[in-house]
Amino acid sequence: MSPDPLAEFRRVVSVRARQFPRQWEASKKLLEETAFPSTIARLRDAVQSKNLPASVKDRLLRLFEEDEPRRVQDLDGERLKFATGLPPAKALRALAVFFELVPSAATTWPVTHLSSEEVEEAVRQVKNPFDLLQRADVASLLEIGAGDLSFAEELVDLYGSDLNQRHRPFIVHCLDRLNPRSQLGGPLHANPERLQKLQRKVGPSFSFFGDQDMFGLEDLDQRGLLATRYAIATCWAPATPTFAYEPTRLSETLISSELERTKGTFQRTRFGKEPALEVRHAGRALLFPPWKFEIIGPLALLSLLARRGLLCVLGAVDAQVFWELLAQLLEDSRYRPPEQPFNPTNLPTIFGEVYHVLAGLPIGESINLAEVAALRHHYLRSSSTPFMDAVAGHFRYVRISRGAVFPGIPASSTARKFASMTEEAPPWFVTLVPA
């Protein structure tokens, strides 16, 4: 049975306040006499703008019905406690942290002031979404799953000199789950020479975090090592099978069965002193990092990108990940049939006209997804953390492009390898603007 939305909201509000102790401490200032009216107004606006369950949103809005509360005592303490599970002052502070009204520990990293409307307008006018870096007052980018840092190198080579001449901040932060000391992962490891080059060219505004789970960024946030929001958040070649199955529509049993059928039998093992995953495929035993077959799903990836970037870019998305991801972007639930893994046979039936339009898109061409089908407009959430993801909202604009690389657009080494991978279907390039 699904949890009561209000009870789940209370739990997550409390968890978030504990996860971000520096923001919690800073939230005290929001209750000071001079800041209090603005705090209430900002909370009211935040509640109205976020896609939350109606029962939660209505109750929160009723908390701030008073015309001009000047202090905590002017609000209904019982309502506040019922909505949040916390006494009045702590309730307001926790709500401020939840709705991101408090500057994070990463105040050393400036944040662009572009609105989502301005980002959409800018992206609609250019073929290269990364050109937003030239327009933003703060050119900042977060790369998730940076691999060998080839994309970061191309990005810096393309924009670094111009931004430096214009004295514009240029921040490039890269994350990758591979442990730099691991013997597994092969060419996907960060290239040492490339890393040194990036550190030299960008200076302290460049950081690479290896052995870093993209869904476990709390420590980096609390230490002020990441920005609260970047102009662009990007991910190249989203991992298969990690993002190729969506757990909100496919059961764990079915996913495991599909993995064995398509990838082979697999088991935990060790490679030297480190844990590994052994996969037996076509008579061979292959070794991967131990988390290779951990299934997260595209919905969690979309939510993460939307929380961290004003613009989100997914490059070199393989066919399996693409259709699972597309299903989460479209409004009609027919695109998310339960317990039906996507395959070349059922894709035309499930996606109908959407499939035929996109499958017929020539290499190098793009299309506004809203022209093909209605975009999903309720909040994006995963089954485990619905309210954590709720603040990400939905996407106001989605552009789908066919191909691995495009003229003038920086790309990862994986994207550039697609040209020689004749048995692979052409990948996809997805540009998204969160609301």
URUR-V818504 format. One record per run of one state. SS is the DSSP state (h for helix, s for strand, l for the rest). FROM is the first residue (numbers start at 0). LEN is the number of residues. Records with the same first field share a line. If there is no record, write none. Layout:
SS->FROM-LEN + FROM-LEN
//
This chain:
l->0-4 + 19-1 + 31-1 + 49-4 + 63-8 + 74-2 + 84-3 + 98-17 + 124-4 + 135-3 + 144-5 + 165-4 + 175-10 + 188-3 + 209-8 + 222-7 + 236-15 + 262-2 + 271-2 + 281-2 + 289-8 + 317-1 + 330-2 + 336-10 + 351-1 + 359-6 + 371-3 + 375-10 + 390-4 + 402-10 + 420-7 + 434-1
h->4-15 + 20-11 + 32-17 + 53-10 + 71-3 + 76-8 + 87-11 + 115-9 + 128-7 + 149-16 + 185-3 + 191-14 + 217-5 + 251-11 + 297-11 + 318-11 + 332-4 + 346-5 + 352-7 + 368-3 + 385-5 + 412-8
s->138-6 + 169-6 + 205-4 + 229-7 + 264-7 + 273-8 + 283-6 + 308-9 + 329-1 + 365-3 + 374-1 + 394-8 + 427-7
//
